Amino acid sequence: MKNIHINFGIESLRRAYASGGLTPVELVGEAYRRIRAYSNPYVWTELVDEAQAISVARSLMDSSHIDELPLYGIPFCVKDNIDVAGMKTTCGCSGFDSLPGVSAFGVSKALEAGAILLGKNTLDQFATGLNGTRSLNGYCRNSFDERYVPGGSSSGSGVAVAAGLVSFALGSDTGGSGRVPAAMNNVVGVKPSLGLVSSRGMVYNNRFFDCLPVFARDVQDGYAVLACIRGYDAQDAFSRQDADVISLTAKIAQNFRFAVPRADQLQFFGDEYAREAFEQAIRNLEAIGGMRYDLDFSLLREAAHLPFDSGLLAERAISYGRILSDRPETIHPAVAAMLSKGAAYSGTEVLDAIYRMFSLRRAAAAQLAPFDIVVTPTVGRAYTCEELEVNPIDLNNNIGYYTYGVSPLDLCALAIPSCIRPDGIPFGISMLARAGYDGVLNELGTRYQRYVALPSGIEAKTPL
């Protein structure tokens, strides 16, 4: 390895490849060295054999050139509820193993763009949870402080990027799983407009909400990956027909309008460090040209009940409900409770929830139209693993206070690191926009990240 200190940012790697200072084979060797050295357990459910990954890298060097492939030689990983041909899809449940012959749409697109897959990541079982502790076989820890939750359900994906083991990761997001682990580990989480990236090849929680987010070191990397994996998929009934033409860039005036939940609707659940960090984030936004407006957050709070407290929860019984009766010993108690709750809804209740969702979407589109973005904390309070183990349902809902309502309202979102709190835990904000305005999030998120100039992942970690 010629330079083991190189960071895994996409542009850094591309410059190193172009200059001849690094090859994909050397990069893969360094990635596996880091994986072996990383002490945080349970990040991976399965690794690609190192020799196989090196073979892929060598083949890439023999058959392609960096100018031909936007993700040439870029290492990545995939959450283990997303299919990768020849690797098990387990959803964190030993009773659910399957061995797909075809990779998910987003995975295939990343591979076609030259990315090199290193493995699959741990998750809250069946992607049911926002904290990362819902596993019967151990769970990975926050990359900054192992006492704290890593965020879920895409826990391993967020930690792998934060620890510099890969350049990006593909997760899933129903109620915040592509944003909470980003916030808890000081990386970026890009939640695209629904249907912009096909969800084909994912084990669904709810096809109305599910999407494929990107975890990355910075905003530019996140949207560079999104540009490669998005696109119309004729085999996915929920794929947007304009998925190939929605702009991922935007020209925004120096002064822009951002809305924030009213003061009486902001919740930090007793975490004063989070409150202070969000107040500083507002000042940062104003410093880069933002004009603040108050927003009645009631619509988002009402929509937040749809994924986990309405008839729409019943879909989980379709995707993997049989496990509850066939292999109950393999199900985490909190996940079993959600499955049982979902199975109890009637058909009428399911339809009522669908009708309400579309009504709320129409109302939200009108409410948000005057603003460029809505800004919220990504997570209102940083919880410890011990706290979640004692109270897994209520505290998980607190974690989703700002994230649950986003997809039911058909919004896109961007989770961005904002600071490292005095206790050493990362704090991040989320920018929300109407469907199709992904480019606005890219532009303003890039502007914000450049202003705060916070190192990515654990590079920002300092001794307490």
Buried (B, 14 or more C-beta within 10 A) or exposed (E): EEEEEBBBBBEBBBBBBEEEEBBBBBBBBBBBEBBEEBEBEBBBBBBBEBEEBBEBBBEBBEEBEBEEBBBBBBBBBBBBBBBBBEBBBBBBBBBBEEEBEEBBBBBBBBBEBBBBBBBBBBBBBBBBBBBBBBBBEEBBBBBBBBBBBBBBBBBBBBBBBBBBBBBBBBBBBBBBBBBBBBBBBBBBBBBBBBBBBBBBBBBBBBBBBBBBBBBBBBBBBBBBBBBBBBBBBEEBEBBBEEBEEBEBEBEBEEEBEBBBBEEEBBBBBEBEBBBBBBEBBBEBBEEBBBEBEEBEBBBBBBBBBBBBEBBBBBBBBEBBBEBBEEEEEBBBEBBBBBBEBBBEBEEEBBEBBBEBBEEBBEBBBEBBEEBBBBBBBBBBBBBBBEBBBEEBBEBBBBBBBBBBBBBBBBBBBBBBBBBBBEEBBBBBBBBBBBBBBBBBBBBBBBBBBEEBEBBBBBEBBEEE
